[in-house]
C-alpha cells in the first residue's frame, strides 16, 4: 500500500465520521423543530382559551340603544311608587324624609 492509498483511506474514514456527525445534527434539528411546533400549538391553544369570547353571552335590548339588558329583571320588579329615604337639595344637601 502506497502513501497515497493510505491517505485516501484516512480521508474516506474522516468523511464517514463527518457524515455521521452531520446525520446526528440533522436528527437533533428535526427533533427540535418538532418540539418548537408542538410548543407553538400549545401556546396558540392557551391564548385561544384565555382570550376567546365567553360562553356567557349577554343579551342586548332590541330598542336600538345598545344597552346591555343585564338588570332588566330588577328594573321590571322594582316598585316605582316607593319614596326615596332621603331628599337631595339643589345645593347637594341630603335631608331625611
C-alpha positions in Angstrom: 0.0 0.0 0.0 1.4 3.3 -1.0 1.3 6.6 0.9 -1.4 7.9 -1.4 -3.7 4.9 -0.8 -3.2 5.2 2.9 -4.1 8.9 2.7 -7.2 8.1 0.6 -8.4 5.6 3.2 -7.7 8.1 6.0 -9.7 10.8 4.2 -12.6 8.3 3.5 -12.7 7.4 7.2 -12.8 11.1 8.1 -15.6 11.7 5.6 -17.6 8.8 7.1 -17.2 10.3 10.6 -18.3 13.7 9.3 -21.3 12.2 7.5 -22.3 10.5 10.8 -21.9 13.8 12.7 -24.0 15.7 10.1 -26.7 13.0 10.3 -26.8 13.2 14.1 -27.1 17.0 13.9 -29.9 16.8 11.3 -31.8 14.4 13.6 -31.3 16.8 16.5 -32.5 19.7 14.4 -35.6 17.8 13.3 -36.4 16.8 16.9 -36.1 20.5 18.0 -38.3 21.6 15.1 -40.9 19.1 16.2 -40.7 20.4 19.8 -41.0 24.0 18.7 -44.0 23.1 16.6 -45.7 21.3 19.5 -45.0 24.1 21.9 -46.3 26.6 19.4 -49.5 24.7 19.1 -49.8 24.6 22.9 -49.2 28.3 23.2 -51.8 29.1 20.5 -54.4 26.9 22.2 -53.7 28.5 25.6 -54.1 32.0 24.1 -57.2 30.9 22.3 -58.6 29.5 25.6 -57.7 32.7 27.5 -58.9 35.3 25.0 -61.8 33.7 23.2 -65.3 35.0 23.7 -67.0 33.8 26.8 -69.8 31.3 26.5 -71.9 33.5 28.8 -73.1 35.9 26.2 -75.1 38.9 27.3 -78.4 39.8 25.6 -78.8 43.3 24.3 -82.0 45.3 24.4 -83.8 45.4 21.0 -84.7 49.1 21.2 -81.5 50.1 19.4 -79.9 51.7 22.4 -77.2 49.0 22.6 -77.7 48.9 26.3 -76.9 45.5 27.9 -80.0 44.0 29.4 -78.3 42.7 32.5 -80.5 44.4 35.0 -83.9 44.3 33.2 -85.4 41.9 35.7 -84.6 44.2 38.6 -86.0 47.2 36.8 -89.2 45.3 35.9 -89.7 44.1 39.5 -88.9 47.5 41.1 -91.8 49.4 42.7 -91.6 53.0 41.3 -94.2 54.3 43.8 -91.9 53.9 46.8 -90.4 57.2 48.1 -86.7 57.6 48.4 -85.5 57.6 52.0 -83.8 60.9 51.7 -84.1 64.2 49.7 -81.3 65.8 47.8 -81.4 69.6 47.6 -80.1 71.7 44.7 -77.1 72.6 46.9 -76.3 68.9 47.4 -77.5 68.7 51.0 -79.1 65.4 52.0 -82.1 65.6 54.3 -84.1 62.6 55.5 -87.8 62.4 54.5 
